[in-house]
Amino acid sequence: MTSMNSAESLAILALVALLPALIYLVWVRRAERYHGEGWSSVLGAFAYGALFATITAGILEAVIVALGTSITQRYPGPEFVFLNRNSTAGAFFLVLVIAPFVEEALKGSGVLSYGDRIRQPSDGAVFGASVGLGFGFFETFLYGIGAFVVGGLVAGLALILVRSLSSVLLHGSSTGMLGHGFARAKFTKRSPGTGAYYLLAVAMHASFNALASLTVLLAVFHIGGVAVDLASVFALVAAMAFAFGAIEHVRTVIQHADYPALGGPRTSFAPRRVIPPKR
């Protein structure tokens, strides 16, 4: 394969990864029908998630994994086996604990960085989802590059398609809920606080990863054959259903927070502008 072909393939992978994330972003943004935030800020939050949050999370996770592996080499006892990236326990610890806590914290930093742009309750979930969708896009693109290197363009596109229907939505919805919690804490007195919503985002992320890892878990218990094939299909469908259900819930949260007549909290903030609902 020539360098030009490689460059063209990477451009195709980037475009295919970006388009679904942008479509989801428009879908979520349109749920805020009144006093909506401008697109420049929303796209800025998307870029924050795509670049800063994704790259920083990758670096931190690599450092944590390297430190954990170093500890298990120095102290090889079973009490630290979950820190060894080469062990099954270590792999699950990375997917179910380290990744959710690190990634939701970095995505949450995007919500905090746009805190001054969150001027009404519905803005929080919009900005959170924007950061999360940006993160999901760039992470999916990186995974697509890995699959492309190993199996070619078709393999890269297939992986991006699957992740665009699952992981990208999960990132948008988990951080959308974190943003919702931040906005509630900012505008109301009856919210459990941003920290509680951060733990909710971590729990959503870990639950999704557990579903996606179902076939690996079966392999640990030496379950194979037809059971693994059925589990693979179930895990994929369940993960997609989880992700779509979560992002739809975020859209509902935005609608309710955006329009008090639908049950959202009334606040004393000054609206930026008053416009009729989109039709």
N, C-alpha and C positions, 0 to 999 in steps of 0.2 A: 504494500500500500504506500503510495507516495505521500510526501508531507502535505501537498495540496489536498489530496483526498482526505487525509486525517483532519486537516483544518475544516474542510467542508462537513465532515461527519460530526465534529465537535460542535459546529455551528447548528447543525440539525438537532443534535441532542439538546443543546441549550434552548433552542426555540421550542421544541416539543415539551421540555420541562417547564418553560416559562409560561406558555399560553394557558394551560389549565389553572395555574396559580393566579394569573391575572383575571381569568374568568371567575374564579371563586371570589377574588377580591371585589370585583364589581357586584357580584351577587350579594356578598355580605354588606358592602357599602350601601347598596340600594335598600337595605332593610331600615336604614336611618332616613326616614322620609321627611322629617322636619329639621330645620336648623343644622343640616349636615356639614361636617368638616370639609374643607377644600381638598381637592385631589392632590395638590402639591404636598401637603402634610401626610396624607395617607400613603402616597407613594414613597415619601421619605422614610416612613416607618417600615414599609415593605423592604426598602433598600437596607435599612439598619439590620433587620432580621436576616436578610440574604447574605450580607457581607460581614459586619462586625460580629453578630451573635453566632452565626454558623462557624466562622473561622476560629473565634475565640473559644467556643465550646469544644471544637475539635482539638485545639491545642491543650486545653485543660484536661480533657478526658485522656489524651495521650500521656500527659504528665502523671495523672493519677494512676493510670494503668501501669506505667513504668515504675512508679514508686511502689505500687502493690506487688509487682513481680519481684522487685528487689528485696522487699521484706520477706517474701516467701522463700527466696533463695537463701537469705541469711537465717531465717527461722522456719525451717521446713516442716514444722509440726502441723497437724490437721486443723488447728484452730485458726490458721491464716490461709487455708486453702482457697477461700472465696476471693482472696486478693490476687490469686495467680491467674493471669489472663489465659494461660494454656490449659487450665482445668475447666471441666464442665461447670463447676460451681462458680468459678471466676467469670466465665462467659455470661452466665445468668445474672450474676451480681452486677456486671457492667450494663447489661441490657435493662434490668428491672430496677436498679437502684441508682448507679452512678449517672447514666445517661439522662434519666428523667429529672433528677435533682439539678444537674449541671445545666442542661439545656433549657429547662424552664426558668432557671435563675437568669441565664443570659438573655433569653427572650423577654423575661420580666424587666430587665434593665432597659429594654427598648420602651416599654410602657412608661417607666419612670422618667426616661429622658424626654418623653413627649407629654409629661404631666401638665405643663402649662398650656398645652393645646387641648386638653380635656376639659371642656367648659360646661358640659352637661352629662348626666348619667350615661346616656347612650354612647357617648364618644369613647368611653373606656373599652368596651367590647370591640368597637370598630378598630381602634388603634392596636389592641391586643391581637386581634385576628390578622391585621395587616402585618405586624411583626412576625407572627407565627407562619403565615403563608409565605412570606419572604424567606424565612428559615427553611420551610419545607421545600420550596423551589430549589434553593441552592444545594441543599443536602441531597435532594433527589438527582440533581444534575451531576454531583460528584459521584454518587453511586452509579449513575448511568455511565460515567467515564470508566469506572472500574469494570463494569460488565462489558463495555466496548473493547477495552484492552484485552480481556480474556476471550470473549466470544464474538466480537465484531459488532457492527452497527445494529443488526436485528436484535441481538441480545441486549444491547444498551437501551434501545427503544422499548423493548418489552418490559424491562425493569422499570423504566421511567413511567410507562403507562400504568403498571400495577401500583407503584408508589403514588402516582398522581390521583388515583382513585381511593387511596387509603391514608398513607402517612402524611401527605401534604395537608389533607383536611384535618387530621388529628392535631398537627402542629398549630393550625389556625384556630381550632376550637379550644384547645387547652389554654393557649395564651389569651384567647378571647375571653374566657372565663376569668382568668387572672386580671385582665384589664377591667372587666366588669366589677370585680371585687375592689380594685383600686378606686374606680369611680364612685362606687357606693360608699366607700370609706371617706371619700372626699366630700360628698354632697349630702350624706345622711348620717344619722346617729345610731341607726339600728343594724349596721352591717357588722358581721363577725370580723372584719378587718382584712387587709391585703394579704397578710401571712396565711390566713385560713384558705384563701382562694389560691395562693401559691401551692399549698399542699393539695388542694383539689386538682390543680393542673398537673402536679406530679403524679397523683393517683390515676388520673385519666391517661397520662402518658404511659405509666407502668402497666396499666390494665391492657392498653392496646398492644404494647410490646409482648405481654404474656400471651395474648391471643395469637400474635404473629409467630411466636416461638413454640406453638403447640407441638408441631411435628418434631422439633428438636427434643422437647421434653419426653415425647413418646420413645424416641431413640435411646434416651438415657435409661429408660426402664426396659429396653430391649424388646419393644413392641414394634413389629414390622408388618410387611405384607399389605393386605387390603386395608387394614386399620390405619396405616400411615397415609395411604392414598385418600381415604375418606377424611381423615383428619386434616390433610392439606387443603382439600376443597372447603371443608367447614371453617378452617382458620382464616382462609382468604375471604370467604363470604362474610364471616362474623366480623373480621377486622374492617371491611368496607362498610358494613351496616353500622358498626360502632362509630366510625368516622363520620359518615353522612348524618347519622342521628345526632351526633355531638354538634356538628356545624349548624344543623337546622335549629338545635336548641339555642345556640348563640344568636342566630338571627331572630328567634323569638324573644330572647332577652333584650336585644337591641330595640325591637319594635315596642315592647312594653315600657322600656326605659325612655324611649323617644317620645312617646305620646301618653301623657298621664291618664287619658280616658281609657286606655287599654290596661291600666293597672300599674303604670310606672310611678315612681316616687315624684312628688311635687317638690321643686327646689326653688330657691330665691335667685338663681343665677339669671343674668341678663342674656336673653337669646341674641345670637349674632344677627340673625335675620329671620323673618317670618315668610315662609313660602308655602304654597298649597302642596298637598301630598302628590307624589309622583303617580301618574296613571299609566 
